[in-house]
Amino acid sequence: MTEKNIINFKEQYVDFLLNFTLNEKTIYYNRIKEMPLFNQYSLYINYNDLFEYFYNNKDLLNSFLDNPEEHLNFLNEAIKEIMKTIDPVYAARIPVFYARIYNLPPEFYVPIRNIRAVHVGKLIQVKGIVTRSSKIKQKVYEVELECVECHNRFKVNFKEKGITKMSQVKCTYCDTKLTPRFINRKMIDFQRIIIQESPEEMPAGHIPRSLEVYLEGDIVDKAYPGNHVVITGLLKEKREREILDELTFSTYLYGLSIEVREKGYEEEILTKEEEEEILKLASSPDIVEKIKRSIAPSIYGLEHIKLALALMLFGGVPKIFPDGTKVRGDINILLVGDPGTAKTQLLKYIAAIAPKGIYTSGKGVSAAGLTAAVVRDKNTGEFYLEAGALVLSDQGVACIDEIDKMRSEDRVAMHEAMEQQTISIAKAGIVATLNARCSILAAANPTLGRFDKSKTIVDNIDLPVTLLSRFDLIFPIIDLPNPEVDEKLSSHVLLLHSEASEKIKEEIIPVDLLKKYIIYARKNIKPKLTAEAMREIQQFYLKMREVSYKGEGAPVAITPRQLEALIRLTEASAKMCLRNECTAEDALTAINLMKYMLMESFYDITTQRIDVDVIMTGIPKSKRDKHSKIIEILSKLNYQTEMVEKELVLQEAEKSGISREEAEKILDKLKRDGLIYEPKSGYIKRTP
């Protein structure tokens, strides 16, 4: 590029910034004038405005596309030239003004997976999820130096000279490379982030690709791990190792503008035709049945579970009360089932159909992989914050298969995410709180291989009660031989493998349309409880609590946690029908689902009553009473200070209606818990 062209291009950009008008206003000149008032140094320029203004200037447009970095520097200098005429003091104080191009045409978009050598040095746009972000650092942009040899003072602009290290600086007078003395320096903020391609753009079975992005100036600290972003920038190359004759380079993106799509589904844009199709579908009288049939249609039965999964996809309404207390709107579901009951298929289907879904397996996930981790960069030694599956699922669904196979210390990391919907981390000097506003759909296998109805849900699954109590709905999936069910199931499976499977497709909502329907509902529908819906929920809650009023020995049939789950399910039912008010019908849908879940998961066969205390304490009321009775017998026999004969305790237990076998189990548990011990065979004493 000749000197004449450079001067010409600079003048044309100054002319553009001064004279481009929109609605009879010189928008860019007005924004430059406002910069000192708001302490700004970035000017956002719409690419369409540039293209429109220079439409007949093919030389400039072609040169811009071939050498975007040079032209962006011309724009930066043009902004500074104009600022010098408006506010010379402010222009001298700011080290660099940035021209930030945004709103590139679709042809500039390049998927991370498709970035190649041909894109190096070009202006591109990429989309992805932020997985890592470094600390914000300060980078020297311009420096005034004094040579230690000849005492010559000179200025160095690192960006203009293309210098990346102080060791490359030479004295302008004596050309020495000796270490100069700093007189003055101007610095800018600098940050590195890593973005990973979105799950919906990643081919099945492939490892996600990542891209390093350098951010400078006022766009640092705009995006955090878990955020969906659209970044416009220049693709540049750097040596993989600091060796001069190294011929292998890696690429990074020098970010010009960054758009954070933090709210996930709310950023999705539906066309007018798509919205009309969605509203037409919602007007169908059997819309709930249609959506339920469309959830994993290849899997037979499981009607209640499919309805629950559909409600989870729509979700309730998150709320913030006047005192600042936050209540989640997302619904958490746990499936506990026999082998071969399609738990994994359900999870994978939900992860695929959810607007933002991630599937992971308990066998291959750690606490850091699930929540967040601080990792050290192998090249720079810097610590990065790296997002895990729950953070990446923000505003979506996290599907965790075989949750019972996770290590107990890893499962603890889920507690905060499930209730507070945040991930807090404090490691290596990084203290941060990340959003994890997602529904959690988990699946687990029974401890003994098959689900035992004679045991409680806690005894059937190797999960702590602290985690179980955070699930709104827990469903056992039991494979019981039944001639009628087996015939229908086998017919359904055979139908799928025949030509008649096309008939099933006609009866369900296409996946793409259902996905858009969910996005529309979550984006636009925020239902409120009506008086009728509140009355139905309250009557059910009080009726279930009545059982607990009948004497001290009565179990707790329902708790406030289930009451909040009922509200979320009611709101989700209204969303499913695109209603802005929750009707009594929505409340009854939620109540019937809750009744089914309570009977299937929390029915105590000993008392023949529903007992939700089993997930609050780990022991049903009937067993807890027996534990108390054994402790009472031991106290009467003065076990605190003296040895008590075990046989005597068993005899007293039998008199109280506790079988010998049950009493021995309780004593064994008390020993495991460290409350009692056997000083000698056949005798019991309290642990000091």
C-alpha positions in Angstrom: 0.0 0.0 0.0 1.5 3.3 -1.1 1.9 6.4 1.1 -0.6 8.2 -1.1 -3.2 5.5 -0.6 -2.7 5.5 3.2 -3.2 9.2 3.4 -6.2 9.0 1.0 -7.9 6.2 3.0 -7.4 8.0 6.4 -9.0 11.1 4.9 -11.9 9.1 3.6 -12.5 7.5 7.0 -12.4 10.9 8.7 -15.0 12.1 6.1 -17.2 9.0 6.8 -17.1 9.6 10.6 -17.9 13.3 10.2 -20.6 13.1 7.5 -22.4 9.7 7.7 -26.0 10.5 8.5 -28.9 8.3 9.7 -32.3 9.9 10.2 -30.7 13.3 9.4 -28.2 12.9 12.3 -24.4 12.5 12.0 -24.5 9.5 14.4 -20.8 8.7 14.5 -19.6 12.3 15.0 -22.2 12.7 17.7 -21.0 9.6 19.5 -17.3 10.8 19.3 -18.4 14.1 20.9 -20.0 12.2 23.8 -16.9 10.0 24.5 -15.2 12.4 27.0 -18.5 12.8 28.9 -18.8 9.0 29.5 -15.0 8.3 29.6 -15.4 6.1 26.5 -12.7 5.2 23.9 -14.5 2.7 21.7 -16.7 3.6 18.7 -19.1 0.9 17.5 -19.4 1.0 13.7 -22.1 -0.9 11.9 -20.5 -2.7 8.9 -23.6 -2.0 6.8 -23.0 1.7 7.3 -19.5 1.4 6.0 -20.6 -0.6 3.1 -23.4 1.8 2.2 -21.2 4.9 2.5 -18.3 3.5 0.4 -20.5 1.4 -2.0 -19.1 3.2 -5.1 -15.5 3.2 -3.8 -14.5 -0.3 -4.8 -10.8 0.3 -4.2 -11.4 1.1 -0.5 -13.8 -1.8 0.0 -11.6 -4.3 -1.7 -8.5 -3.0 0.2 -10.6 -3.3 3.5 -11.4 -6.9 2.8 -7.8 -7.8 1.9 -6.1 -5.8 4.7 -8.7 -5.3 7.5 -6.1 -4.8 10.2 -4.5 -1.8 8.4 -7.9 -0.2 7.7 -9.0 -0.7 11.3 -5.8 1.2 12.4 -6.8 3.9 9.9 -10.2 4.1 11.5 -8.6 4.2 15.0 -6.4 7.1 13.9 -9.4 8.9 12.2 -11.3 8.8 15.6 -8.2 10.2 17.3 -7.8 13.0 14.7 -11.5 14.0 15.2 -11.1 13.8 19.0 -8.1 16.2 18.9 -10.4 18.9 17.4 -13.1 18.3 19.9 -11.1 17.7 23.2 -7.3 17.8 22.7 -6.7 17.0 26.4 -8.9 13.8 26.3 -7.3 12.8 23.0 -3.8 13.0 24.6 -4.8 11.1 27.7 -6.3 8.0 26.0 -3.6 5.7 24.6 -5.8 4.3 21.8 -9.2 4.7 20.4 -10.9 1.6 19.0 -13.1 1.3 16.0 -15.2 -1.8 16.8 -16.9 -3.3 13.8 -20.1 -5.3 14.4 -23.2 -6.7 12.5 -21.2 -8.4 9.8 -23.1 -10.1 6.9 -23.7 -13.9 7.1 -20.8 -14.6 4.7 -18.3 -13.4 7.3 -19.5 -16.1 9.8 -17.0 -19.0 10.1 -17.8 -22.0 12.4 -14.8 -22.6 14.8 -14.4 -26.1 13.3 -14.0 -24.6 9.8 -11.3 -22.1 10.5 -8.4 -22.6 8.1 -5.2 -20.8 6.9 -7.2 -18.9 4.3 -8.9 -16.9 7.1 -5.6 -15.7 8.7 -5.5 -11.9 8.5 -9.2 -11.7 7.6 -12.2 -10.2 9.4 -14.5 -13.0 10.6 -17.3 -13.6 13.0 -17.5 -16.7 15.3 -20.1 -18.1 17.8 -19.5 -20.3 20.8 -19.6 -20.8 24.5 -17.0 -19.2 26.8 -15.3 -22.0 28.6 -12.3 -20.2 30.1 -11.4 -16.6 31.1 -8.2 -15.3 32.4 -7.6 -12.5 34.9 -7.5 -9.0 33.5 -4.0 -7.8 33.0 -2.5 -4.4 32.0 -0.5 -4.3 28.8 1.9 -1.5 27.8 0.6 0.2 24.6 2.9 3.2 24.3 6.1 4.0 26.3 8.6 6.8 26.6 12.1 5.5 27.1 15.6 6.9 27.8 18.6 5.1 26.4 21.1 4.2 29.1 24.0 4.7 26.6 23.4 8.0 24.9 20.5 9.3 27.1 18.3 9.9 24.1 14.6 10.0 24.9 12.2 8.4 22.4 8.6 7.0 22.3 7.6 3.6 21.1 4.1 2.6 20.1 4.0 -1.2 20.2 0.9 -1.5 18.1 2.2 0.6 15.3 5.7 -0.9 15.3 4.5 -4.5 15.6 6.8 -5.0 18.6 5.7 -7.6 21.2 8.7 -7.6 23.6 10.9 -5.0 25.2 14.0 -6.9 24.0 13.1 -5.9 20.5 13.3 -2.2 21.2 16.3 -0.3 19.9 17.4 3.3 20.6 16.4 5.6 17.7 19.7 7.4 18.0 22.5 4.9 18.7 20.6 1.7 17.7 21.6 -0.1 21.0 19.5 -2.9 22.4 20.6 -2.3 25.9 17.9 -2.2 28.5 16.3 1.3 28.4 15.0 3.4 31.3 11.3 3.9 31.6 10.2 7.6 31.7 6.4 7.2 31.1 4.0 4.5 29.8 0.4 4.2 28.7 -1.4 0.9 29.4 -4.6 -0.8 28.3 -6.6 -3.7 29.8 -6.0 -7.1 28.3 -7.7 -10.5 28.8 -7.7 -14.0 27.1 -10.8 -16.1 26.8 -11.4 -19.5 25.3 -14.6 -20.2 23.3 -15.8 -23.6 22.4 -18.2 -24.5 19.6 -21.9 -24.8 20.7 -23.3 -28.3 21.1 -25.8 -27.7 18.4 -23.1 -27.0 15.9 -20.9 -29.9 16.8 -21.2 -33.1 14.7 -22.2 -36.2 16.7 -19.4 -38.1 18.2 -16.8 -35.4 17.7 -14.7 -33.6 20.3 -15.6 -29.9 20.5 -13.1 -27.4 19.0 -11.9 -24.3 20.8 -10.5 -20.9 19.8 -8.4 -18.5 21.9 -9.6 -14.9 21.8 -7.6 -11.8 22.9 -9.7 -8.9 24.2 -8.4 -5.4 24.7 -9.7 -2.2 26.2 -13.3 -1.8 27.3 -14.5 -5.2 26.0 -12.6 -7.1 28.7 -14.6 -8.7 31.5 -17.8 -8.7 29.3 -18.1 -12.5 29.0 -17.9 -15.2 31.7 -17.6 -18.9 31.5 -21.0 -20.3 30.4 -22.0 -17.3 28.3 -22.9 -17.8 24.7 -21.1 -15.1 22.6 -20.8 -13.8 19.1 -17.4 -12.3 18.5 -16.2 -10.2 15.5 -12.4 -10.1 15.1 -9.3 -10.5 13.1 -7.8 -14.0 12.9 -4.1 -13.9 13.6 -1.2 -16.4 13.9 1.4 -16.9 16.6 4.3 -19.2 17.0 3.6 -22.3 19.1 7.1 -22.0 20.6 9.4 -19.1 21.0 11.8 -20.3 18.4 12.7 -18.0 15.4 12.9 -20.8 12.8 9.7 -22.5 14.0 7.4 -22.9 11.0 4.3 -24.2 12.9 1.8 -21.5 14.0 -1.4 -21.6 15.9 -4.2 -19.1 15.5 -6.1 -16.8 17.8 -8.8 -14.2 17.3 -8.1 -10.5 18.1 -11.6 -9.5 19.3 -13.1 -6.2 17.9 -16.6 -6.6 19.4 -18.3 -9.1 21.6 -22.0 -9.7 21.9 -23.0 -11.7 25.0 -26.1 -13.9 24.5 -26.3 -14.7 28.2 -30.0 -15.5 28.2 -29.8 -18.5 25.8 -33.3 -19.1 24.5 -34.3 -15.5 24.8 -31.9 -14.6 22.1 -33.5 -17.0 19.6 -35.3 -15.2 16.9 -38.5 -16.8 15.4 -40.0 -15.6 12.1 -43.6 -14.4 11.9 -44.5 -17.6 10.0 -43.0 -19.8 12.7 -44.8 -17.9 15.5 -48.1 -18.3 13.6 -47.5 -22.1 13.3 -46.7 -22.2 17.0 -49.9 -20.4 18.0 -52.0 -22.6 15.7 -50.5 -25.7 17.3 -51.2 -24.3 20.8 -54.9 -23.8 19.9 -55.3 -27.6 19.5 -57.5 -29.0 22.3 -55.2 -31.9 22.9 -51.9 -30.0 22.9 -50.7 -31.5 26.1 -51.2 -35.1 24.8 -49.5 -34.2 21.5 -46.4 -32.8 23.3 -46.4 -35.8 25.7 -46.5 -38.2 22.7 -43.7 -36.3 21.1 -41.3 -36.9 24.0 -39.1 -39.9 23.0 -41.9 -41.4 20.8 -39.8 -44.5 20.1 -40.1 -45.5 23.8 -43.3 -47.2 24.8 -45.4 -46.2 27.9 -44.0 -44.1 30.8 -46.9 -41.7 30.3 -46.4 -39.9 33.7 -42.7 -39.6 33.3 -43.0 -38.2 29.7 -45.4 -35.6 31.0 -43.0 -34.7 33.8 -40.1 -34.3 31.3 -42.3 -32.1 29.0 -43.1 -29.9 32.0 -39.4 -29.7 32.9 -38.6 -28.5 29.4 -41.0 -25.6 29.8 -40.1 -24.9 33.4 -41.8 -22.6 36.0 -41.3 -18.9 36.5 -38.2 -17.8 38.6 -39.0 -15.2 41.2 -37.2 -12.6 43.4 -39.1 -11.7 46.5 -39.0 -8.2 48.0 -36.4 -9.3 50.6 -34.1 -10.4 47.8 -34.8 -14.2 48.2 -34.6 -16.0 44.9 -36.8 -18.9 44.0 -35.8 -21.1 41.1 -38.3 -21.9 38.3 -36.4 -24.9 36.9 -37.6 -28.4 37.7 -35.2 -31.2 38.7 -36.1 -34.8 38.0 -34.4 -38.1 39.0 -35.2 -41.4 37.3 -34.3 -44.6 39.2 -34.8 -47.7 37.2 -34.1 -51.3 36.3 -31.5 -52.0 33.6 -33.0 -51.8 30.0 -35.8 -49.4 30.9 -34.7 -46.7 28.4 -33.4 -44.2 31.0 -30.3 -43.2 28.9 -32.5 -42.8 25.8 -34.8 -40.5 27.6 -31.8 -38.4 28.8 -30.2 -38.2 25.4 -33.5 -37.3 23.8 -34.1 -34.4 26.3 -30.6 -33.2 25.8 -31.2 -33.1 22.0 -34.6 -31.4 22.1 -33.9 -28.8 24.9 -32.9 -25.4 23.5 -29.7 -25.7 25.5 -29.0 -29.3 26.6 -25.8 -31.1 27.7 -25.5 -34.8 28.3 -22.8 -36.3 30.6 -22.3 -39.6 32.4 -21.5 -40.0 36.1 -18.7 -42.5 35.3 -16.7 -39.9 33.3 -17.4 -36.7 35.3 -15.6 -35.0 38.2 -16.7 -32.2 40.5 -14.6 -29.7 38.4 -16.0 -31.1 35.1 -19.5 -30.7 36.5 -19.2 -27.2 38.1 -16.0 -25.2 37.3 -12.3 -25.5 37.7 -9.2 -23.3 37.8 -6.6 -24.5 35.3 -3.1 -23.3 34.5 -2.3 -22.4 30.9 0.7 -24.5 29.7 2.2 -21.7 27.7 1.8 -18.6 29.9 1.5 -20.2 33.3 -1.7 -18.1 33.9 -4.7 -19.4 35.8 -7.9 -19.6 33.9 -11.5 -20.2 35.1 -13.0 -23.1 33.1 -16.7 -23.8 33.1 -18.2 -27.2 33.7 -21.3 -28.9 32.4 -23.8 -27.2 34.8 -22.4 -23.8 33.9 -22.5 -24.5 30.2 -26.1 -25.7 30.6 -27.2 -22.3 32.0 -30.8 -21.5 30.9 -31.1 -25.1 29.6 -31.0 -28.7 30.8 -28.1 -30.8 32.2 -28.7 -34.5 31.8 -26.5 -36.6 34.1 -26.6 -40.4 33.5 -25.5 -42.9 36.1 -25.4 -40.3 38.8 -25.0 -43.1 41.4 -21.6 -44.0 39.9 -20.1 -40.5 40.7 -17.8 -40.2 43.6 -19.5 -38.9 46.8 -17.0 -35.9 46.9 -17.9 -35.0 43.3 -21.7 -35.2 44.0 -21.4 -32.6 46.8 -20.6 -30.0 44.2 -24.1 -30.3 42.8 -25.9 -29.1 46.0 -25.4 -25.4 45.4 -26.3 -25.7 41.7 -29.5 -27.5 42.4 -31.0 -25.0 44.8 -29.2 -21.7 44.5 -28.5 -22.3 40.8 -25.0 -20.8 41.1 -21.5 -22.2 41.2 -19.1 -20.6 43.7 -15.4 -21.1 43.3 -12.3 -19.7 45.2 -9.0 -21.2 43.9 -5.6 -19.8 42.9 -6.6 -16.2 43.7 -9.8 -16.5 41.5 -13.0 -15.9 43.5 -16.1 -16.1 41.3 -19.8 -17.0 41.3 -21.1 -18.4 38.0 -24.7 -18.9 36.9 -26.0 -22.5 36.7 -29.7 -21.7 36.1 -30.6 -25.1 34.6 -32.9 -28.0 35.2 -31.1 -31.2 36.2 -32.4 -34.5 34.8 -30.5 -37.4 36.4 -30.7 -41.2 36.1 -29.5 -43.9 38.4 -29.5 -47.7 38.8 -30.8 -49.4 41.9 -28.1 -50.5 44.4 -28.9 -54.2 44.0 -29.5 -54.2 40.2 -33.3 -54.2 40.3 -35.7 -51.9 42.2 -37.1 -53.5 45.3 -40.6 -52.2 46.1 -40.3 -53.5 49.7 -37.5 -51.0 50.4 -37.5 -47.2 50.5 -36.2 -45.1 47.7 -33.1 -44.3 49.9 -32.4 -48.0 50.4 -32.8 -48.6 46.6 -30.3 -46.0 45.5 -26.8 -45.1 46.6 -27.3 -41.3 46.9 -27.2 -39.1 50.0 -30.5 -37.6 51.2 -29.1 -34.1 50.9 -29.0 -34.6 47.1 -32.3 -36.6 46.8 -34.2 -33.9 48.7 -33.3 -31.3 46.0 -35.1 -33.2 43.2 -38.7 -32.0 42.6 -39.8 -35.4 41.2 -38.3 -38.9 41.7 -39.6 -41.7 39.6 -38.8 -45.4 39.8 -39.0 -47.3 36.5 -39.7 -50.9 37.2 -39.7 -53.7 34.7 -42.5 -55.9 36.0 -43.7 -58.9 33.8 -47.2 -58.2 32.7 -48.8 -60.1 29.8 -50.9 -57.2 28.6 -48.1 -54.6 28.9 -45.5 -57.0 27.4 -47.7 -57.6 24.3 -48.2 -53.8 23.7 -44.5 -53.1 24.2 -43.4 -55.8 21.9 -45.9 -54.6 19.2 -44.6 -51.1 19.6 -41.0 -52.1 19.1 -41.8 -54.3 16.1 -43.8 -51.4 14.6 -40.8 -49.2 14.9 -38.8 -51.7 12.8 -41.5 -51.9 10.1 -42.8 -49.6 7.4 -45.7 -48.7 9.7 -43.3 -46.5 11.7 -44.2 -43.6 9.3 -47.7 -43.7 11.0 -46.0 -42.9 14.4 -44.3 -39.9 12.8 -47.6 -38.4 11.6 -49.0 -38.5 15.2 -46.1 -36.5 16.8 -44.9 -32.9 16.6 -41.7 -32.6 14.5 -38.6 -32.1 16.6 -37.7 -28.7 15.1 -41.2 -27.4 15.6 -41.3 -28.7 19.2 -38.0 -27.0 20.0 -39.3 -23.7 18.6 -42.5 -24.1 20.6 -40.5 -24.6 23.8 -38.3 -21.5 23.0 -41.4 -19.4 22.3 -43.1 -20.5 25.5 -40.1 -19.9 27.7 -39.4 -16.5 26.1 -42.9 -15.0 26.0 -45.1 -16.8 28.6 -44.8 -15.9 32.3 -47.9 -17.3 33.8 -49.4 -16.2 37.2 -51.3 -18.3 39.6 -55.1 -17.6 39.6 -57.2 -17.8 42.8 -58.7 -21.1 41.5 -55.3 -22.7 40.9 -54.0 -21.5 44.4 -57.2 -23.0 46.0 -56.6 -26.4 44.3 -53.0 -26.5 45.4 -53.7 -25.4 48.9 -56.5 -27.9 49.4 -54.3 -30.8 48.2 -51.4 -29.6 50.4 -53.6 -29.3 53.5 -55.3 -32.7 52.9 -52.0 -34.4 52.6 -50.7 -32.7 55.8 -53.9 -33.8 57.7 -52.3 -37.3 58.0 -49.5 -35.8 60.1 -52.0 -34.2 62.5 -53.2 -37.6 63.7 -51.0 -38.2 66.7 -47.2 -38.2 67.1 -46.6 -41.4 65.2 -48.0 -40.2 61.9 -45.5 -39.7 59.1 -45.0 -36.5 57.1 -46.8 -36.9 53.8 -45.8 -33.7 52.2 -43.4 -30.8 52.9 -43.1 -27.1 51.8 -40.5 -28.3 49.3 -43.1 -30.3 47.5 -45.5 -27.3 47.7 -43.0 -25.2 45.8 -42.5 -28.1 43.2 -46.3 -28.1 42.7 -46.2 -24.3 41.9 -43.4 -24.9 39.4 -45.3 -27.8 37.7 -48.5 -25.7 37.6 -46.7 -22.8 35.9 -45.0 -25.2 33.5 -48.4 -26.7 32.6 -49.7 -23.2 31.8 -46.6 -22.5 29.7 -47.2 -25.7 27.7 -50.6 -24.4 26.7 -49.2 -20.9 26.1 -51.5 -19.4 28.8 -50.5 -16.3 30.8 -52.6 -17.5 33.7 -52.5 -20.8 35.6 -55.9 -22.4 35.7 -57.4 -25.0 38.0 -56.8 -27.5 35.2 -53.0 -26.7 35.3 -53.0 -27.2 39.1 -54.8 -30.5 38.7 -52.2 -31.7 36.2 -49.5 -30.9 38.7 -51.4 -32.5 41.6 -52.0 -35.7 39.7 -48.4 -36.0 38.7 -47.3 -35.3 42.4 -49.8 -37.9 43.7 -48.4 -40.5 41.2 -44.8 -39.7 42.3 -45.6 -39.8 46.0 -47.3 -43.2 45.7 -44.6 -44.7 43.6 -41.6 -43.3 45.5 -42.6 -42.6 49.1 -45.1 -45.2 50.0 -44.1 -46.9 53.2 -45.4 -50.5 53.1 -45.0 -50.9 56.9 -47.4 -48.1 57.8 -49.2 -48.2 54.3 -48.9 -44.4 54.2 -46.9 -41.9 52.2 -43.8 -40.7 54.0 -41.6 -38.0 52.4 -39.5 -37.9 55.5 -37.5 -40.7 53.9 -35.7 -38.2 51.6 -35.3 -35.6 54.4 -33.8 -38.0 57.0 -33.0 -41.1 55.0 -35.2 -43.2 57.3 -39.0 -43.6 57.1 -41.1 -42.7 60.2 -41.9 -46.3 61.0 -38.1 -47.2 61.2 -37.3 -44.0 63.0 -39.8 -44.9 65.7 -38.1 -48.3 66.1 -34.7 -46.7 66.4 -36.0 -44.5 69.1 -37.5 -47.5 71.0 -34.2 -49.4 70.9 -32.3 -46.3 72.3 -35.0 -46.0 75.0 -34.5 -49.7 75.9 -30.7 -49.2 76.1 -31.2 -46.2 78.3 -33.4 -48.1 80.7 -30.7 -50.8 81.0 -28.2 -48.0 81.9 -26.0 -48.6 78.8 -24.2 -45.3 79.4 -22.1 -46.5 82.3 -22.5 -50.3 82.3 -22.2 -53.1 79.8 -25.6 -54.4 78.7 -26.2 -58.0 77.6 -27.2 -58.0 73.9 -29.7 -60.8 74.4 -31.5 -58.8 77.1 -31.9 -55.9 74.6 -33.3 -58.2 71.9 -35.8 -59.7 74.4 -37.0 -56.2 75.4 -37.3 -55.2 71.8 -39.6 -58.2 71.1 -41.8 -57.3 74.0 -42.2 -53.8 72.3 -43.3 -55.3 69.0 -39.9 -55.1 67.2 -38.8 -58.4 65.6 -35.5 -59.9 66.7 -34.1 -59.5 63.1 -35.1 -55.8 62.9 -33.6 -55.1 66.4 -30.3 -56.7 65.3 -30.2 -54.5 62.2 -30.8 -51.4 64.3 -28.0 -52.4 66.7 -25.7 -53.0 63.8 -26.5 -49.5 62.4 -25.9 -47.9 65.8 -22.5 -49.6 65.8 -21.7 -48.4 62.3 -22.7 -44.9 63.3 -20.3 -45.1 66.2 -23.0 -44.6 68.9 -22.4 -48.0 70.6 -19.7 -50.6 70.7 -19.1 -54.2 72.0 -16.5 -54.2 74.7 -16.7 -58.0 74.7 -18.7 -60.5 72.7 -22.5 -60.4 73.5 -22.3 -57.1 75.4 -23.1 -53.5 74.4 -21.9 -50.2 75.8 -22.3 -46.5 74.8 -19.3 -45.1 72.9 -17.6 -42.6 75.3 
